[in-house]
Amino acid sequence: RYGVNNRPGLPGNQWMTILGVGHYINFKAEPVGSPVSETVELLFQVRLEQEQKDGVYLPKVDYTPPLTMDEDGLGPIVLANPGRLWMVGNEPDVANNSQDNVMPSTYAWAYRDVYNFIKNLDPTAHVANGGLSMMTPGRAHYLDIVWNTYQNAFGEAMPVDVWNMHLYILPE
């Protein structure tokens, strides 16, 4: 299946059904607006932000929404949407303010936090990695670091239900 992004406020969604889109994201962990159709699934996304001080990456990651059970947290959203597909971050490999910008070794720990939070509340949920900006040797190396960090830190392969990659063609 392939998917597209659809930011809230874009006019009309009927084009998704016509093109046979399987799913879409709105870069949030909750629905915004009306569903597109019965055949086009909204994927939910937990955004990540690695804290920095004076340009130095710190090991702390902030989650949007936070991994809590209060009314503004992720917990109630997971419970209200059983069996959904969740993406952990968006383009964590991109170092700018519009994407998640997380060092690969830190992403492994953040992924585990989100994965376990969601799966503990909804074992039927599916969890995907945050799509890398494109698949090039440099971006594959980022993914290798994530994979190896997870394996070394937790003694097991990174549990990923769905692998998510972007197909942009951009200069490395």
C-alpha positions in Angstrom: 0.0 0.0 0.0 1.1 3.5 -0.4 0.1 6.6 1.5 0.1 10.3 1.3 0.1 13.2 3.7 -3.0 15.4 4.1 -2.6 18.4 6.3 -5.8 19.6 7.9 -7.5 22.3 5.8 -6.5 21.0 2.4 -9.5 21.1 0.1 -11.3 17.9 -0.6 -10.2 14.3 0.0 -12.0 12.5 -2.8 -8.8 12.3 -4.8 -7.3 9.8 -2.3 -10.1 7.3 -3.1 -9.8 7.9 -6.9 -6.0 7.3 -6.8 -6.4 4.2 -4.6 -4.5 5.6 -1.7 -4.4 3.0 1.2 -3.6 5.4 4.0 -2.8 9.0 4.9 -1.2 10.9 7.8 -1.9 14.3 9.2 1.3 14.4 11.3 -0.8 14.0 14.5 -1.8 11.3 16.9 -5.5 11.9 16.4 -8.1 12.5 13.7 -8.6 16.0 12.5 -11.7 16.6 10.3 -13.9 14.0 8.7 -12.6 10.5 7.6 -11.7 10.3 3.9 -13.6 7.1 3.2 -14.0 3.5 4.5 -11.1 2.4 2.3 -8.5 5.1 3.2 -7.0 4.6 6.7 -5.7 7.4 8.8 -2.3 6.5 10.4 -1.5 8.0 13.7 1.8 9.6 14.5 3.7 10.3 17.7 6.1 13.2 17.1 9.5 13.3 18.7 11.8 16.2 19.7 15.3 15.5 21.1 16.3 18.2 23.5 19.4 20.3 22.8 21.4 22.8 24.7 23.8 25.2 22.8 23.6 22.9 19.8 24.5 19.8 21.7 22.0 16.9 21.6 20.9 15.8 25.0 19.6 12.2 25.7 16.1 13.4 26.6 13.2 13.2 24.1 9.9 15.0 24.3 6.8 13.2 22.9 3.8 14.8 21.3 1.4 13.8 22.6 3.2 12.9 25.9 3.2 9.2 27.0 0.7 9.7 29.7 -2.8 8.6 30.6 -4.1 12.1 31.3 -6.6 13.8 28.9 -3.8 15.5 26.9 -1.7 12.3 26.7 -1.4 9.5 24.2 -3.1 6.9 26.4 -6.7 7.9 25.8 -6.1 8.2 22.1 -4.7 4.7 21.9 -7.6 3.3 23.9 -10.1 5.1 21.7 -8.5 3.7 18.5 -7.8 0.0 18.9 -5.9 -1.9 16.2 -4.5 1.3 14.5 -1.2 1.7 12.9 1.1 4.2 14.7 4.3 5.8 13.4 7.0 6.8 15.8 8.3 10.1 14.6 8.6 11.7 11.2 11.9 11.9 9.4 14.0 11.6 12.5 17.0 11.7 10.3 16.4 15.3 9.2 18.1 18.1 11.2 15.8 21.0 10.9 12.9 22.4 12.8 10.1 21.0 10.7 11.1 17.3 11.2 11.9 15.3 14.3 15.7 15.6 14.2 16.7 12.8 16.6 20.1 11.2 16.8 19.9 7.5 15.7 21.1 6.1 19.0 18.5 8.2 20.9 15.8 7.3 18.4 16.2 3.6 19.4 15.4 4.4 23.0 12.5 6.7 22.0 11.1 4.1 19.7 11.1 1.5 22.5 9.3 4.0 24.9 6.5 4.6 22.4 6.3 1.0 21.2 5.9 -0.3 24.7 3.5 2.4 25.8 1.2 1.7 22.8 1.4 -2.1 22.9 0.8 -2.2 26.7 -2.5 -0.4 26.1 -3.4 -2.1 22.8 -1.7 -5.3 21.9 -3.6 -5.2 18.6 -2.0 -2.0 17.5 0.7 -1.9 14.9 3.8 0.2 15.3 6.0 1.5 12.4 9.3 3.4 12.5 9.2 7.1 11.5 9.9 7.3 7.8 13.4 8.4 6.9 13.5 11.3 4.5 14.7 9.1 1.6 16.6 5.8 1.1 20.2 6.6 0.4 23.4 5.0 1.8 23.7 7.8 4.4 20.1 7.3 5.5 20.5 3.5 5.6 23.5 4.0 7.9 21.2 6.0 10.2 18.8 3.1 10.3 21.8 0.6 10.9 22.8 2.7 14.0 19.2 2.6 15.3 18.9 -1.1 14.7 22.3 -1.9 16.3 21.7 0.4 19.3 18.4 -1.3 20.0 19.9 -4.8 19.7 22.8 -3.9 22.0 20.8 -2.0 24.6 17.9 -4.4 24.9 19.3 -7.7 23.7 16.7 -8.3 21.1 15.8 -7.2 17.6 13.8 -4.0 17.3 10.1 -4.9 17.1 8.7 -3.2 14.0 5.3 -4.2 12.7 5.5 -2.1 9.6 8.6 -0.6 8.0 8.0 2.9 6.7 10.3 4.7 4.2 9.8 7.9 2.2 10.5 7.9 -1.5 11.7 11.4 -2.1 14.5 11.9 -4.6 16.7 14.7 -3.0 20.4 15.4 -2.9 22.1 13.7 0.1 
